[in-house]
Amino acid sequence: MVIDSHYHLEERVFTVDEFLKEMDKSGVDKTALMGSMVAPIDEAPKFLIAALQFMLETRALRGLGKALISNFTDKSRN
């Protein structure tokens, strides 16, 4: 049995039916539901993603790009 131990049910992201279909597709049998989030997280503006991608792909700017994302990445995965 697979149990998802932490899921914020947010119907602005997934309806209950969509969520149940995703559970079935992923093989999850049960889920512990948490309260909804304050609001869904907005996607970053395309120009910021493009600028960051340019920095990370440009050798001279790579250090700056890494510094900019360092607060938003999981340090335990390095």
Stockholm file with secondary structure:
# STOCKHOLM 1.0

chainA/1-78         MVIDSHYHLEERVFTVDEFLKEMDKSGVDKTALMGSMVAPIDEAPKFLIAALQFMLETRALRGLGKALISNFTDKSRN
#=GR chainA/1-78 SS CCEEEEEECCTTTSCHHHHHHHHHHHTCCEEEEECCCSSCCCCCCHHHHHHHHHHHHSGGGHHHHHHHHGGGSCGGGC
#=GC SS_cons        CCEEEEEECCTTTSCHHHHHHHHHHHTCCEEEEECCCSSCCCCCCHHHHHHHHHHHHSGGGHHHHHHHHGGGSCGGGC
//
